[in-house]
């Protein structure tokens, strides 16, 4: 036997091979057979070549990837992996060999190749590292620093705190660890659901990897060998959430052209040669586009250049000492904001750049990110995770983790427990963490790496949901505490839990963040009869965002109307038009989503730039009342529908209705004020039982296959919608053998 592919009733691949290297090859091969289109889209995205077959819509991403030097960083990281850890490098090569073996057949099965005229290409040994980088380069949300600069420029430094919350373009998760003292079996349970943009095919691949050395089930990332984030070896299991750490920096650069190329001004006052070259991006149906790639000692320039912003856009703002007259200060008294929030003003207060005179070269912005600095993506952790037998093994493995920075939970059959942060976060000034910093001034270099915090359990449980907590010393903005608090409260309702109990937590729809709006609504007077009926409906509402709830639909309509009215207020007018930054960064700078996700803070502030919020809510209720006849009988699921991302549109897709909302445990994110559609939500759900691995459960939003028309393309969608989970099988005698490879 070299390798075997088995399938269960859901089409999930179960792979068996003679050793770890042969198994990696089989994993690569089966992923290419099941998900050839997804693999090639991700490869092209990591290389900045996706516009060559997806057209001009993909050009902004390709430009960013070329300028950020993702492919070159992947090459560097693989070369360093090969030098430092040749076994892991060989294992990655084996996976790539399998991908290349299966791509042609996988492409033949998948109609998207014919639709676009794309021929399957060849994967290189560093391609999995490039895929990993492409998926996670925006994970830490460095563009939020651009948003903070806009807020400071127009509203003042303190105003940043108003918008300090998990935003629409970030990714998060729920996860909880229940120790054996709180389970019916006496062994621990780990459960949760990673929240990402829902993609078709999905970002997580259910898989079973077995060889004489290990036998692991878990959720793999297609294009990357092993099981990085969520796995169960039989004796130990682990899971992660986004730690919300800040580990990427933006530097304002002063650049100038010389006869020899481009120079950048350093913190010692010396102009030094920057690396520079030009790349050509092919665009389907259009002329090729040239991209100038510049890299300073800080990192690749991702915004602007020696002449400022490209394509006719304005130069970057000239510094914040020249705030416009009448810039508002932050109102005092923001209940719920002061508990443990970092001093966001600290990074802006004393180190603001001075206005530039006419002789100052235009500014550009460079991105500094750990793998570009260290040539390490943490792939040395992947094989040790598969080989783990106890919590201590997982702990040692994730010591090698790099990015994204995660909170890790693990438990084993001997009672071992782990709750810690893993990944690389640089030590640097407070200013680096919250804003763009001047590259030409000293004090902004990196000074080593933070120790990663560790935590424990309280009353036998630990909940992680991207909230301020264990990772607080490493981050700036975190998710509101509602999901973590709700998970903790639900776990407190029973003394003993089983694996079968966990879906009820996954699917909880209570929306705690509705409180500020409903509290304000209760004070609104002088309503028309129709608006008064809406007010009473919402005050009587159980605050659950259930798919069949008419009250939830009315609440969402009211919330959207309030958000739009606030965003249209003159106090925020200057933020309504973002700077002319690259298109790929604009979601972080859009005012309407920022208002929507910060609505709690904005409504709770004792004073908000002379905005009469009671009148705003009154007018919004009347607006909803006027529309109510047309919306009579409408439920939340009528507008709150699943809208997964696809590289190619699928006109046959019928979007299903959803329960949940951004701050529910069932986190199916709409964008208040903009759309009720949900593009982000649970990209998988899992329950890992340490008493019996086959009592574990899992599900993904669509299916195991990325091939349209396959019976397993969307067969898990009904389970996912209904809160059900598919069984985990590990006994090969109960599986159907598909082939030898």
C-alpha positions as CSV (number, residue, x, y, z in Angstrom):
1,X,0.0,0.0,0.0
2,X,1.3,3.4,-0.9
3,X,-1.9,5.4,-0.4
4,X,-5.6,4.9,-0.3
5,X,-8.6,7.2,-0.6
6,X,-11.8,6.4,1.2
7,X,-15.1,8.3,1.5
8,X,-17.9,8.5,4.0
9,X,-21.5,9.2,3.3
10,X,-20.8,12.9,3.0
11,X,-18.0,12.5,0.5
12,X,-15.4,13.5,3.1
13,X,-12.0,12.1,2.2
14,X,-10.4,9.6,4.6
15,X,-6.8,9.0,3.5
16,X,-4.4,6.2,4.5
17,X,-0.7,5.8,3.5
18,X,2.5,4.0,4.5
19,X,4.1,7.1,6.1
20,X,3.8,10.8,6.6
21,X,5.4,11.7,3.3
22,X,3.2,9.4,1.2
23,X,0.2,10.7,3.1
24,X,1.0,14.3,2.3
25,X,1.1,13.3,-1.4
26,X,-2.3,11.7,-1.1
27,X,-3.7,14.7,0.7
28,X,-2.5,17.0,-2.1
29,X,-3.9,14.7,-4.8
30,X,-7.3,14.3,-3.3
31,X,-7.5,18.1,-2.7
32,X,-6.7,18.7,-6.4
33,X,-9.4,16.1,-7.4
34,X,-12.1,17.7,-5.2
35,X,-11.1,21.3,-5.3
36,X,-9.0,22.0,-8.4
37,X,-10.7,25.3,-9.2
38,X,-10.3,26.6,-5.6
39,X,-6.7,25.6,-5.6
40,X,-5.9,27.3,-8.8
41,X,-7.8,30.5,-7.8
42,X,-5.8,30.6,-4.6
43,X,-2.5,30.0,-6.3
44,X,-3.2,32.8,-8.8
45,X,-4.3,35.1,-6.0
46,X,-1.1,34.4,-4.0
47,X,1.0,35.2,-7.1
48,X,-1.0,38.3,-8.2
49,X,-2.1,36.7,-11.5
50,X,-5.9,36.2,-10.9
51,X,-6.9,39.0,-13.2
52,X,-5.5,37.0,-16.1
53,X,-8.6,34.9,-16.1
54,X,-11.0,36.6,-13.8
55,X,-10.7,40.0,-15.5
56,X,-10.5,43.6,-14.3
57,X,-12.4,43.0,-11.1
58,X,-9.5,41.0,-9.7
59,X,-6.9,43.7,-10.6
60,X,-7.0,45.6,-7.3
61,X,-6.1,42.4,-5.4
62,X,-3.3,41.5,-7.9
63,X,-1.9,45.0,-7.6
64,X,-1.8,44.7,-3.8
65,X,-0.3,41.2,-3.8
66,X,2.5,42.3,-6.2
67,X,3.3,45.4,-4.2
68,X,3.2,43.5,-0.9
69,X,5.5,40.9,-2.4
70,X,3.5,37.9,-1.2
71,X,5.0,35.4,-3.7
72,X,8.5,36.5,-3.0
73,X,7.8,36.2,0.8
74,X,6.5,32.7,0.2
75,X,9.7,31.8,-1.6
76,X,11.8,33.2,1.1
77,X,9.9,31.4,3.8
78,X,10.1,28.0,2.0
79,X,13.9,28.5,1.5
80,X,14.3,29.1,5.2
81,X,12.1,26.2,6.0
82,X,14.2,24.0,3.8
83,X,17.4,25.2,5.5
84,X,16.1,25.0,9.1
85,X,13.6,22.1,9.0
86,X,14.3,19.9,5.9
87,X,11.8,17.3,7.1
88,X,8.8,19.7,7.0
89,X,10.0,21.2,3.7
90,X,10.1,17.7,2.2
91,X,6.6,17.0,3.6
92,X,5.3,20.2,1.9
93,X,7.0,19.1,-1.3
94,X,5.2,15.8,-1.1
95,X,1.9,17.6,-0.8
96,X,2.7,19.8,-3.8
97,X,3.6,16.7,-5.8
98,X,0.2,15.3,-5.0
99,X,-1.5,18.5,-6.1
100,X,0.4,18.4,-9.4
101,X,-0.6,14.8,-10.0
102,X,-4.3,15.5,-9.5
103,X,-4.8,18.9,-11.0
104,X,-5.4,17.9,-14.6
105,X,-8.0,15.4,-13.7
106,X,-9.6,17.8,-11.1
107,X,-9.8,20.5,-13.7
108,X,-11.4,18.1,-16.2
109,X,-14.2,17.5,-13.6
110,X,-14.7,21.2,-12.9
111,X,-16.7,23.4,-15.3
112,X,-15.2,26.7,-14.2
113,X,-12.0,26.0,-16.1
114,X,-13.9,25.7,-19.4
115,X,-15.9,28.9,-18.6
116,X,-12.8,31.0,-18.1
117,X,-10.4,29.1,-20.5
118,X,-8.0,28.6,-17.6
119,X,-5.6,25.7,-17.9
120,X,-4.3,24.2,-14.7
121,X,-0.8,25.3,-13.9
122,X,2.0,23.9,-11.9
123,X,2.4,24.3,-8.2
124,X,5.9,25.1,-6.8
125,X,7.1,23.9,-3.4
126,X,6.4,27.4,-1.9
127,X,2.9,27.7,-3.3
128,X,1.2,26.4,-0.1
129,X,3.0,29.1,1.8
130,X,1.8,31.7,-0.7
131,X,-1.7,30.4,-0.4
132,X,-1.5,30.7,3.4
133,X,-0.2,34.3,3.1
134,X,-2.8,35.3,0.6
135,X,-5.6,34.0,2.9
136,X,-4.2,35.8,6.0
137,X,-2.4,38.9,4.9
138,X,-5.4,41.1,5.7
139,X,-6.4,39.0,8.8
140,X,-4.8,41.4,11.3
141,X,-6.7,44.3,9.8
142,X,-3.8,46.7,9.3
143,X,-6.0,49.0,7.2
144,X,-7.8,49.9,10.4
145,X,-4.8,52.2,11.0
146,X,-5.8,54.1,7.9
147,X,-9.3,54.5,9.3
148,X,-8.0,55.8,12.6
149,X,-6.0,58.4,10.8
150,X,-9.1,59.6,9.0
151,X,-11.0,59.8,12.3
152,X,-8.2,61.7,14.0
153,X,-7.9,64.1,11.1
154,X,-11.6,65.0,11.1
155,X,-12.9,64.4,14.6
156,X,-9.8,64.4,16.9
157,X,-7.7,61.8,18.5
158,X,-10.1,60.8,21.2
159,X,-12.8,60.0,18.7
160,X,-11.0,56.8,17.7
161,X,-12.4,55.2,20.8
162,X,-16.0,55.6,19.5
163,X,-15.2,53.2,16.6
164,X,-12.9,50.8,18.5
165,X,-14.6,47.5,17.7
166,X,-14.4,44.5,15.5
167,X,-15.3,45.7,12.1
168,X,-16.9,44.3,9.0
169,X,-13.8,43.1,7.2
170,X,-12.2,41.2,10.2
171,X,-12.4,37.5,10.9
172,X,-13.1,35.9,14.2
173,X,-14.5,32.8,15.8
174,X,-16.3,31.2,18.8
175,X,-14.6,28.5,20.7
176,X,-15.1,27.0,24.1
177,X,-13.3,24.4,26.2
178,X,-15.2,22.4,28.9
179,X,-13.0,20.4,31.3
180,X,-13.8,16.9,32.3
181,X,-15.2,18.0,35.6
182,X,-18.0,19.7,33.7
183,X,-18.9,16.9,31.2
184,X,-21.0,13.7,31.6
185,X,-18.1,11.5,30.5
186,X,-15.4,13.1,32.8
187,X,-13.3,13.9,29.7
188,X,-13.0,17.4,28.1
189,X,-15.0,18.7,25.1
190,X,-13.8,21.4,22.7
191,X,-16.3,23.1,20.4
192,X,-16.8,26.2,18.3
193,X,-17.0,27.7,14.9
194,X,-14.6,29.8,13.0
195,X,-16.1,33.0,11.4
196,X,-14.7,33.9,8.0
197,X,-16.1,35.0,4.7
198,X,-18.2,32.1,3.5
199,X,-16.7,30.9,0.2
200,X,-17.8,28.3,-2.3
201,X,-15.9,26.0,-2.2
202,X,-15.4,26.4,1.5
203,X,-12.2,27.6,3.2
204,X,-12.1,24.5,5.4
205,X,-11.9,21.0,4.2
206,X,-13.0,18.1,6.4
207,X,-10.4,15.4,6.2
208,X,-9.0,12.3,7.9
209,X,-5.3,11.6,7.7
210,X,-3.9,8.2,8.8
211,X,-0.5,6.5,8.7
212,X,1.4,4.3,11.1
213,X,2.7,7.4,12.9
214,X,-0.6,9.2,13.5
215,X,-4.3,9.2,12.8
216,X,-5.9,12.7,12.8
217,X,-9.3,14.1,11.8
218,X,-9.8,17.8,11.4
219,X,-10.4,20.9,9.2
220,X,-7.6,21.5,6.7
221,X,-7.1,24.6,4.6
222,X,-7.2,23.6,0.9
223,X,-3.8,24.2,-0.6
224,X,-1.9,23.7,2.7
225,X,-0.8,20.3,4.0
226,X,-1.8,18.9,7.4
227,X,-4.4,20.2,9.8
228,X,-3.4,23.6,11.2
229,X,-6.4,25.0,13.1
230,X,-8.8,22.3,14.3
231,X,-7.8,18.7,14.8
232,X,-8.3,15.6,16.9
233,X,-5.7,12.8,17.1
234,X,-7.7,10.5,19.3
235,X,-5.8,11.4,22.5
236,X,-5.5,15.2,22.1
237,X,-7.6,17.8,20.3
238,X,-7.0,21.5,19.6
239,X,-8.8,24.5,18.2
240,X,-8.2,28.2,17.6
241,X,-9.8,31.6,17.3
242,X,-8.3,34.9,16.0
243,X,-6.5,36.6,18.9
244,X,-7.1,40.0,17.4
245,X,-3.4,40.8,17.9
246,X,-1.8,43.7,16.1
247,X,1.4,42.5,14.4
248,X,1.6,44.5,11.2
249,X,2.8,48.1,10.9
250,X,2.4,50.9,8.4
251,X,5.2,53.4,7.9
252,X,4.9,56.7,6.1
253,X,7.8,56.8,3.7
254,X,9.6,59.8,2.1
255,X,10.7,58.6,-1.3
256,X,12.6,60.3,-4.1
257,X,13.6,59.3,-7.6
258,X,17.3,59.4,-8.5
259,X,19.2,58.5,-11.6
260,X,19.8,55.1,-10.0
261,X,16.3,54.4,-8.9
262,X,14.3,55.2,-5.8
263,X,15.6,56.3,-2.3
264,X,13.9,56.3,1.0
265,X,14.7,58.5,4.0
266,X,15.7,56.5,7.1
267,X,15.4,57.4,10.8
268,X,19.0,58.4,10.9
269,X,18.4,61.1,8.3
270,X,20.2,59.2,5.5
271,X,18.6,58.5,2.1
272,X,19.1,54.8,1.1
273,X,18.4,52.9,-2.0
274,X,15.1,51.1,-2.1
275,X,14.6,48.0,-4.0
276,X,12.6,48.7,-7.1
277,X,11.3,46.8,-10.2
278,X,8.3,46.8,-12.5
279,X,5.9,43.9,-13.0
280,X,3.2,43.4,-15.6
281,X,-0.2,42.1,-14.6
282,X,-2.2,40.4,-17.4
283,X,-5.9,41.3,-17.4
284,X,-8.4,39.2,-19.3
285,X,-10.0,41.2,-22.1
286,X,-8.0,44.3,-21.4
287,X,-4.5,45.7,-21.8
288,X,-1.8,44.5,-19.4
289,X,-1.1,46.8,-16.4
290,X,2.3,47.7,-15.1
291,X,2.9,47.8,-11.4
292,X,5.9,49.4,-9.8
293,X,7.1,47.4,-6.9
294,X,9.2,49.3,-4.2
295,X,10.6,48.0,-1.0
296,X,12.3,50.1,1.7
297,X,14.1,48.9,4.8
298,X,10.8,48.9,6.6
299,X,8.9,46.8,4.0
300,X,7.1,46.8,0.7
301,X,5.3,50.0,-0.3
302,X,1.6,49.2,-0.6
303,X,0.2,52.7,-1.0
304,X,1.5,55.5,-3.1
305,X,5.1,56.0,-4.3
306,X,7.6,58.7,-5.1
307,X,4.9,60.7,-6.8
308,X,2.3,60.1,-4.1
309,X,-0.9,58.1,-4.8
310,X,-1.2,56.6,-8.3
311,X,-3.9,57.0,-10.9
312,X,-4.6,60.7,-10.4
313,X,-5.6,60.4,-6.7
314,X,-4.5,63.0,-4.1
315,X,-1.5,62.7,-1.9
316,X,-1.8,61.3,1.5
317,X,-3.0,63.6,4.3
318,X,-0.2,65.9,5.4
319,X,-0.3,65.2,9.1
320,X,-2.6,65.9,11.9
321,X,-1.3,69.1,13.4
322,X,-3.4,70.9,10.8
323,X,-6.8,69.4,11.8
324,X,-9.7,71.4,10.2
325,X,-11.2,74.2,12.2
326,X,-14.2,73.0,14.2
327,X,-12.9,69.4,14.5
328,X,-15.0,67.8,17.1
329,X,-13.6,66.4,20.3
330,X,-14.9,63.1,21.7
331,X,-17.9,63.5,24.0
332,X,-17.2,62.5,27.6
333,X,-18.8,59.5,29.2
334,X,-18.8,56.3,27.1
335,X,-20.1,53.5,29.4
336,X,-18.6,50.2,28.6
337,X,-15.7,51.7,26.7
338,X,-13.3,52.3,29.5
339,X,-12.9,48.7,30.8
340,X,-9.5,47.7,29.7
341,X,-9.4,49.6,26.4
342,X,-5.9,50.7,25.5
343,X,-5.2,54.4,25.5
344,X,-5.8,54.8,21.8
345,X,-5.0,58.5,22.0
346,X,-1.5,57.6,23.3
347,X,-0.3,56.7,19.8
348,X,-1.5,60.0,18.4
349,X,-0.9,62.6,21.1
350,X,2.8,63.4,21.1
351,X,4.3,62.1,17.9
352,X,2.1,63.7,15.2
353,X,4.0,64.5,12.1
354,X,4.4,68.2,11.4
355,X,2.8,69.7,8.3
356,X,5.1,69.3,5.3
357,X,6.5,72.2,3.3
358,X,6.6,72.4,-0.5
359,X,10.1,70.9,-0.6
360,X,9.1,67.7,1.1
361,X,8.9,64.6,-1.2
362,X,5.4,63.1,-1.4
363,X,4.6,60.3,1.0
364,X,4.0,56.6,0.5
365,X,3.1,53.8,2.9
366,X,5.1,50.7,3.5
367,X,3.8,47.5,5.2
368,X,6.0,45.6,7.6
369,X,4.7,42.1,8.4
370,X,6.5,39.3,10.4
371,X,7.1,36.7,7.6
372,X,8.7,39.3,5.4
373,X,11.0,40.1,8.3
374,X,11.7,36.6,9.6
375,X,11.2,34.4,6.5
376,X,9.1,32.2,8.8
377,X,5.4,31.3,8.4
378,X,5.2,28.8,11.2
379,X,5.0,25.7,8.9
380,X,7.4,23.9,11.3
381,X,4.4,23.6,13.6
382,X,2.3,21.5,11.2
383,X,3.9,18.1,11.3
384,X,4.3,18.2,15.2
385,X,0.6,19.0,15.5
386,X,-0.2,15.8,13.5
387,X,2.1,13.8,15.8
388,X,0.8,15.3,19.0
389,X,-0.4,12.8,21.7
390,X,-0.8,15.1,24.7
391,X,-1.5,18.8,25.4
392,X,2.3,19.3,26.0
393,X,2.9,18.2,22.4
394,X,0.4,20.8,21.1
395,X,2.0,23.4,23.3
396,X,5.4,22.8,21.9
397,X,4.2,22.7,18.4
398,X,2.4,26.0,18.5
399,X,5.5,27.6,20.0
400,X,6.7,27.5,16.4
401,X,3.6,29.3,15.2
402,X,4.0,32.6,13.3
403,X,0.8,34.0,11.8
404,X,-2.0,34.6,12.1
405,X,-1.8,35.1,15.8
406,X,-4.3,32.8,17.5
407,X,-5.8,31.9,20.8
408,X,-5.3,28.1,21.1
409,X,-7.3,25.7,23.2
410,X,-6.4,22.0,23.6
411,X,-7.3,19.1,25.8
412,X,-6.2,15.4,26.1
413,X,-7.5,12.2,27.4
414,X,-5.3,12.4,30.5
415,X,-6.9,15.6,31.7
416,X,-4.4,18.0,30.3
417,X,-5.7,21.4,29.3
418,X,-4.2,24.4,27.3
419,X,-5.4,27.9,26.8
420,X,-2.8,30.3,25.3
421,X,-1.9,32.7,22.6
422,X,0.4,31.5,19.8
423,X,2.2,33.6,17.1
424,X,4.7,36.4,16.5
425,X,3.8,39.9,17.7
426,X,6.7,42.5,17.5
427,X,7.7,44.7,20.4
428,X,7.6,48.3,19.3
429,X,6.2,51.7,20.3
430,X,2.6,52.3,21.2
431,X,2.3,54.6,18.2
432,X,3.1,51.7,15.8
433,X,0.1,49.8,17.1
434,X,-2.6,52.4,16.4
435,X,-1.5,54.5,13.4
436,X,0.9,55.1,10.6
437,X,4.3,56.1,11.9
438,X,7.0,58.2,10.1
439,X,9.8,56.0,8.8
440,X,12.2,59.0,8.9
441,X,11.9,59.4,12.7
442,X,13.6,57.2,15.2
443,X,11.7,55.1,17.8
444,X,9.6,53.0,15.5
445,X,11.7,49.9,14.8
446,X,10.9,46.4,16.0
447,X,12.7,45.3,19.2
448,X,12.1,41.5,19.3
449,X,8.9,39.6,20.0
450,X,6.4,39.5,22.8
451,X,6.0,36.6,25.0
452,X,2.6,35.1,24.3
453,X,0.1,35.1,27.2
454,X,-1.3,32.0,28.8
455,X,-4.6,31.6,30.7
456,X,-6.7,29.1,32.6
457,X,-10.3,28.0,33.0
458,X,-12.9,29.5,35.3
459,X,-15.4,27.0,36.8
460,X,-14.1,24.4,34.4
461,X,-14.7,26.4,31.2
462,X,-13.0,28.9,29.0
463,X,-14.7,30.8,26.2
464,X,-12.9,32.6,23.4
465,X,-14.7,34.8,21.0
466,X,-12.2,37.5,19.9
467,X,-13.0,39.5,23.0
468,X,-10.6,41.6,25.0
469,X,-9.1,39.1,27.4
470,X,-6.1,36.7,27.2
471,X,-4.7,38.5,24.1
472,X,-5.4,42.0,25.4
473,X,-1.7,43.0,25.8
474,X,-1.1,42.2,22.1
475,X,-4.0,44.0,20.4
476,X,-5.8,47.3,20.0
477,X,-9.4,46.6,19.0
478,X,-11.3,43.5,19.9
479,X,-14.8,42.1,19.3
480,X,-17.5,43.2,21.7
481,X,-17.8,40.9,24.7
482,X,-21.4,39.7,23.8
483,X,-20.5,36.4,22.2
484,X,-18.0,35.4,24.8
485,X,-20.3,36.4,27.6
486,X,-23.3,34.6,26.1
487,X,-21.3,31.3,25.6
488,X,-20.1,31.6,29.2
489,X,-23.6,32.2,30.5
490,X,-25.0,29.3,28.5
491,X,-22.3,26.9,29.8
492,X,-23.2,28.0,33.3
493,X,-26.8,26.8,32.9
494,X,-25.8,23.2,33.3
495,X,-23.4,21.3,35.6
496,X,-22.6,18.6,33.1
497,X,-22.3,18.8,29.3
498,X,-22.1,16.3,26.5
499,X,-21.0,16.6,22.9
500,X,-24.6,16.3,21.8
501,X,-25.5,19.4,23.8
502,X,-23.1,21.7,22.0
503,X,-25.1,22.6,18.8
504,X,-27.6,24.5,21.0
505,X,-24.8,26.9,21.9
506,X,-23.6,27.1,18.3
507,X,-27.1,28.2,17.2
508,X,-27.9,30.7,20.0
509,X,-29.4,33.9,18.5
510,X,-29.8,36.3,21.4
511,X,-28.6,39.7,20.4
512,X,-27.2,41.6,23.5
513,X,-26.0,44.5,21.4
514,X,-29.7,45.4,20.7
515,X,-30.0,46.9,24.2
516,X,-28.8,50.5,23.5
517,X,-31.1,51.1,20.6
518,X,-34.1,49.5,22.4
519,X,-33.3,51.5,25.6
520,X,-33.4,54.7,23.5
521,X,-36.5,53.6,21.7
522,X,-38.3,53.2,25.0
523,X,-37.9,56.9,25.6
524,X,-39.2,58.1,22.3
525,X,-42.6,59.9,22.5
526,X,-45.0,61.5,20.1
527,X,-45.2,58.7,17.6
528,X,-47.8,58.0,15.0
529,X,-50.0,55.0,15.8
530,X,-48.1,52.8,13.3
531,X,-44.8,53.8,14.7
532,X,-46.0,53.3,18.3
533,X,-47.1,49.7,17.4
534,X,-43.5,49.1,16.0
535,X,-42.1,50.4,19.3
536,X,-44.2,48.1,21.3
537,X,-43.4,45.2,19.1
538,X,-39.7,45.7,19.7
539,X,-40.0,46.4,23.4
540,X,-41.9,43.1,23.7
541,X,-39.4,41.2,21.5
542,X,-37.2,38.5,23.0
543,X,-34.1,39.9,21.2
544,X,-33.5,36.7,19.3
545,X,-32.5,37.0,15.7
546,X,-34.4,33.9,14.5
547,X,-35.0,33.3,10.9
548,X,-38.8,33.1,11.3
549,X,-39.0,36.2,13.5
550,X,-41.0,39.2,12.2
551,X,-39.8,41.3,15.2
552,X,-36.2,40.6,14.3
553,X,-36.8,41.8,10.8
554,X,-38.4,45.0,12.2
555,X,-35.5,45.5,14.5
556,X,-33.0,45.1,11.6
557,X,-35.0,47.6,9.6
558,X,-35.0,50.1,12.4
559,X,-31.3,49.6,13.1
560,X,-30.5,50.1,9.4
561,X,-32.5,53.3,9.3
562,X,-30.7,54.7,12.4
563,X,-27.3,53.8,11.0
564,X,-28.1,55.6,7.7
565,X,-29.3,58.7,9.5
566,X,-26.3,58.9,11.7
567,X,-23.9,58.4,8.8
568,X,-25.7,61.2,6.9
569,X,-25.3,63.6,9.7
570,X,-23.0,66.6,9.0
571,X,-20.8,65.7,12.0
572,X,-19.5,62.7,10.1
573,X,-19.6,64.2,6.6
574,X,-15.8,64.4,6.3
575,X,-15.6,60.6,6.9
576,X,-18.1,59.8,4.2
577,X,-15.6,60.1,1.4
578,X,-12.5,57.9,2.0
579,X,-9.1,58.9,0.7
580,X,-8.0,57.6,-2.7
581,X,-6.3,54.6,-1.3
582,X,-6.0,51.3,-3.2
583,X,-9.4,49.8,-3.7
584,X,-8.6,46.6,-1.8
585,X,-8.3,48.7,1.4
586,X,-11.5,50.7,1.1
587,X,-13.8,48.3,3.1
588,X,-12.0,49.4,6.2
589,X,-12.6,53.1,5.4
590,X,-16.3,52.9,4.6
591,X,-18.3,55.1,7.0
592,X,-21.7,53.2,6.9
593,X,-20.3,49.9,8.1
594,X,-18.2,51.7,10.7
595,X,-21.3,53.4,12.1
596,X,-23.2,50.1,12.0
597,X,-20.7,48.1,13.9
598,X,-20.0,50.9,16.4
599,X,-23.7,51.7,17.0
600,X,-23.7,50.6,20.6
601,X,-20.9,53.1,21.4
602,X,-22.4,55.9,19.4
603,X,-25.8,55.5,21.1
604,X,-24.4,55.2,24.6
605,X,-22.1,58.3,24.5
606,X,-23.5,61.0,26.8
607,X,-23.0,63.5,24.0
608,X,-22.4,62.9,20.3
609,X,-21.5,66.0,18.4
610,X,-24.8,67.7,19.1
611,X,-26.7,64.9,17.4
612,X,-30.1,64.4,18.8
613,X,-30.2,60.6,18.9
614,X,-33.7,60.4,20.4
615,X,-35.0,62.4,17.4
616,X,-32.9,60.2,15.1
617,X,-34.5,57.1,16.5
618,X,-38.0,58.7,16.3
619,X,-37.5,59.6,12.7
620,X,-36.2,56.1,11.9
621,X,-39.2,54.5,13.6
622,X,-41.5,56.6,11.5
623,X,-39.5,55.7,8.4
624,X,-39.9,52.0,9.2
625,X,-43.6,52.5,9.9
626,X,-44.2,54.1,6.6
627,X,-42.6,51.1,4.9
628,X,-44.4,48.6,7.0
629,X,-47.4,47.9,4.8
630,X,-45.1,46.7,2.1
631,X,-43.1,44.7,4.6
632,X,-46.0,43.1,6.4
633,X,-45.3,39.5,7.4
634,X,-41.6,39.8,6.5
635,X,-39.3,37.7,8.6
636,X,-35.6,38.0,9.2
637,X,-34.8,35.2,6.8
638,X,-36.5,37.0,4.0
639,X,-33.7,39.5,3.8
640,X,-30.9,37.9,5.9
641,X,-29.6,35.4,3.4
642,X,-26.4,33.6,2.8
643,X,-24.2,35.3,0.1
644,X,-21.0,33.3,-0.2
645,X,-18.0,34.6,-2.2
646,X,-17.2,32.9,-5.5
647,X,-14.5,33.7,-8.0
648,X,-17.2,33.3,-10.6
649,X,-20.9,34.2,-10.2
650,X,-23.4,31.4,-10.1
651,X,-26.8,32.6,-11.4
652,X,-28.4,29.3,-10.3
653,X,-27.7,29.9,-6.6
654,X,-30.8,30.3,-4.4
655,X,-29.7,32.1,-1.3
656,X,-31.1,30.5,1.8
657,X,-32.5,32.5,4.8
658,X,-30.5,32.6,8.0
659,X,-30.9,33.1,11.7
660,X,-28.3,35.0,13.7
661,X,-26.5,38.3,13.5
662,X,-23.0,39.9,14.0
663,X,-23.1,39.9,17.8
664,X,-25.0,36.6,18.3
665,X,-23.2,33.4,19.1
666,X,-24.7,32.3,15.7
667,X,-22.6,35.0,14.1
668,X,-24.0,35.4,10.6
669,X,-22.9,39.0,9.8
670,X,-25.0,41.4,8.0
671,X,-23.7,45.0,7.5
672,X,-26.3,47.2,9.3
673,X,-27.5,50.1,7.2
674,X,-26.0,48.6,4.0
675,X,-27.3,45.1,3.5
676,X,-29.0,42.2,5.4
677,X,-27.2,39.7,3.3
678,X,-24.5,37.7,5.1
679,X,-21.2,37.0,3.5
680,X,-19.5,36.1,6.7
681,X,-20.3,33.5,9.3
682,X,-19.4,30.0,10.6
683,X,-17.1,28.6,8.0
684,X,-17.4,25.3,9.9
685,X,-18.7,24.0,13.2
686,X,-17.0,21.3,15.2
687,X,-17.3,19.4,18.5
688,X,-14.2,17.4,19.7
689,X,-15.0,14.8,22.3
690,X,-12.0,13.5,24.2
691,X,-14.0,10.6,25.7
692,X,-14.8,9.1,22.3
693,X,-13.5,10.6,19.0
694,X,-16.4,9.1,17.1
695,X,-18.8,11.0,19.3
696,X,-17.3,14.1,17.8
697,X,-19.3,16.0,15.1
698,X,-18.6,18.6,12.4
699,X,-20.2,20.4,9.5
700,X,-19.3,22.9,6.8
701,X,-21.7,25.4,5.2
702,X,-21.9,23.7,1.8
703,X,-20.1,20.4,1.2
704,X,-16.9,18.4,0.9
705,X,-16.7,18.7,-2.9
706,X,-15.8,21.8,-4.9
707,X,-17.2,20.4,-8.1
708,X,-20.6,21.8,-9.1
709,X,-23.1,19.0,-9.7
710,X,-21.4,16.6,-7.3
711,X,-23.8,15.1,-4.8
712,X,-21.5,16.4,-2.1
713,X,-21.2,20.0,-3.5
714,X,-23.9,21.4,-1.1
715,X,-25.2,18.4,0.7
716,X,-24.2,19.7,4.2
717,X,-26.0,23.0,3.7
718,X,-29.3,21.8,5.3
719,X,-27.4,20.5,8.3
720,X,-25.5,23.8,8.6
721,X,-28.7,25.9,8.4
722,X,-30.5,23.7,10.9
723,X,-27.7,23.5,13.5
724,X,-27.1,19.9,12.9
725,X,-23.7,18.2,12.7
726,X,-22.4,15.3,10.7
727,X,-20.9,12.3,12.5
728,X,-17.1,11.9,12.6
729,X,-16.1,8.4,11.4
730,X,-12.5,7.1,11.8
731,X,-13.0,3.3,11.3
732,X,-11.9,2.5,7.8
733,X,-14.0,-0.7,7.8
734,X,-17.1,1.6,7.8
735,X,-15.9,3.7,4.9
736,X,-16.1,3.2,1.2
737,X,-12.8,2.8,-0.6
738,X,-12.5,4.9,-3.7
739,X,-9.1,4.2,-5.0
740,X,-5.4,3.3,-4.5
741,X,-2.9,6.1,-5.4
